[in-house]
Amino acid sequence: MSIVVIGSVAFDAIESPFGKSEKTIGGAATYFSVAASIFAPVRVVAVIGDDFGNEEMKVFEGRNIDTSGIVRIDGGRTFFWSGEYGFDLNVAQTRETQLNVFADFRPDLPESFRDSEMVFLANIAPELQLEVLEQVRDPKLVALDTMNYWIDSARDGLEEVIAKVDLLVINEGEARQLTDEPNLVKASRKLLSRGPRWIVIKRGEYGALMATGDDIFAAPAYPLEQVFDPTGAGDSFAGGLMGWLAAAKEVNDDQLRQAIVYGSIMASYTVEKFGLDRLREITRDDLDSRLAMFRKVTWLPE
């Protein structure tokens, strides 16, 4: 199955206790598509400035990624984010955000994208996510991500989108903020009552929690000795998750459990280098090798 992702393609400047990068390619749609394309074809809808040239576009080359939905604005500059991490790598401190061409972004899906079987609404304004839902024809699965900014500033629109999606993928802080519930199991139950069939809560170095119906599933993060940059880990997690489901050609509770494990493994590679450097190196064989190690760590049954 094919996946269409709508989100940001960006430049990042990142500093952590283990080093820094003054300018690296980033953005939710970028991390997601590079991760998901290991499993399935991906179609990207985004906007860039003319500072994101042919050299930068190579991040998508050699992969099953259709970039015909990326619009370049002449004379404009690409979305830019600058942030830093302390020793608590679960928390990013934003130094600077420049929306640039992203400020006027209105997603217009190419005709060939509108029959995509899976849709991932990455972290953009809820009103734009709703516009995308009006353009896709009959997707088998629609998944949504968001952030605290939209929960604070566009709550009504966000609640409207949540009611229309099958899968909500958010972090634990956002789950608590959306529900006013400190307990994540209770928070997931409240979120399920708002429309989605599945809730997946990302917990950083502590793994992920899934809730559906009466069932709860929890998976740890893959244990690592070296973590350099957690930027994009959540988007890579979502890409691994959605990519696996697309390759499986079936969406059910059991497949989603497996997808969460692959998402966690994908994120574990992302954090090992700055930006997309590590993620661009890996293959499906690398993922399967780490899955074998994951089974030993967790006693995950074959």
Secondary structure as the mmCIF struct_conf table of DSSP 4:
data_model
#
loop_
_struct_conf.conf_type_id
_struct_conf.id
_struct_conf.beg_label_comp_id
_struct_conf.beg_label_asym_id
_struct_conf.beg_label_seq_id
_struct_conf.end_label_comp_id
_struct_conf.end_label_asym_id
_struct_conf.end_label_seq_id
STRN STRN1 ILE A 3 ILE A 6
STRN STRN2 ALA A 10 SER A 16
TURN_TY1_P TURN_TY1_P1 PRO A 17 PHE A 18
STRN STRN3 GLY A 19 GLY A 26
HELX_RH_AL_P HELX_RH_AL_P1 ALA A 28 ALA A 36
TURN_TY1_P TURN_TY1_P2 SER A 37 PHE A 39
BEND BEND1 ALA A 40 ALA A 40
STRN STRN4 VAL A 42 GLY A 49
TURN_TY1_P TURN_TY1_P3 ASP A 50 ASP A 51
BEND BEND2 PHE A 52 PHE A 52
HELX_RH_AL_P HELX_RH_AL_P2 ASN A 54 MET A 57
HELX_RH_3T_P HELX_RH_3T_P1 LYS A 58 PHE A 60
TURN_TY1_P TURN_TY1_P4 GLU A 61 GLY A 62
BEND BEND3 ARG A 63 ASN A 64
STRN STRN5 ILE A 65 ILE A 73
TURN_TY1_P TURN_TY1_P5 ASP A 74 GLY A 75
STRN STRN6 PHE A 80 TYR A 85
BEND BEND4 PHE A 87 PHE A 87
TURN_TY1_P TURN_TY1_P6 LEU A 89 ASN A 90
STRN STRN7 ALA A 92 GLN A 98
HELX_RH_3T_P HELX_RH_3T_P2 ASN A 100 ASP A 104
HELX_RH_3T_P HELX_RH_3T_P3 GLU A 111 PHE A 113
TURN_TY1_P TURN_TY1_P7 ARG A 114 ASP A 115
BEND BEND5 GLU A 117 GLU A 117
STRN STRN8 MET A 118 LEU A 121
BEND BEND6 ASN A 123 ILE A 124
HELX_RH_AL_P HELX_RH_AL_P3 PRO A 126 GLN A 135
BEND BEND7 LYS A 140 LYS A 140
STRN STRN9 LEU A 141 LEU A 144
HELX_RH_AL_P HELX_RH_AL_P4 ASN A 148 SER A 153
HELX_RH_AL_P HELX_RH_AL_P5 ARG A 155 ILE A 162
TURN_TY1_P TURN_TY1_P8 ALA A 163 LYS A 164
BEND BEND8 ASP A 166 ASP A 166
STRN STRN10 LEU A 167 ASN A 171
HELX_RH_AL_P HELX_RH_AL_P6 GLU A 172 THR A 179
TURN_TY1_P TURN_TY1_P9 ASP A 180 ASP A 180
BEND BEND9 PRO A 182 ASN A 183
HELX_RH_AL_P HELX_RH_AL_P7 LEU A 184 LEU A 192
TURN_TY1_P TURN_TY1_P10 SER A 193 ARG A 194
BEND BEND10 GLY A 195 GLY A 195
BEND BEND11 ARG A 197 ARG A 197
STRN STRN11 TRP A 198 LYS A 202
HELX_RH_3T_P HELX_RH_3T_P4 GLY A 204 TYR A 206
STRN STRN12 ALA A 208 THR A 212
TURN_TY1_P TURN_TY1_P11 GLY A 213 ASP A 214
STRN STRN13 ASP A 215 ALA A 219
HELX_LH_PP_P HELX_LH_PP_P1 PRO A 220 PRO A 223
BEND BEND12 GLU A 225 GLU A 225
TURN_TY1_P TURN_TY1_P12 THR A 231 GLY A 232
HELX_RH_AL_P HELX_RH_AL_P8 ALA A 233 ALA A 248
TURN_TY1_P TURN_TY1_P13 LYS A 249 LYS A 249
BEND BEND13 ASN A 252 ASN A 252
HELX_RH_AL_P HELX_RH_AL_P9 ASP A 253 THR A 270
TURN_TY1_P TURN_TY1_P14 VAL A 271 GLU A 272
BEND BEND14 LYS A 273 PHE A 274
TURN_TY1_P TURN_TY1_P15 GLY A 275 ARG A 278
HELX_RH_3T_P HELX_RH_3T_P5 LEU A 279 GLU A 281
HELX_RH_AL_P HELX_RH_AL_P10 ARG A 284 THR A 298
TURN_TY1_P TURN_TY1_P16 TRP A 299 TRP A 299
#
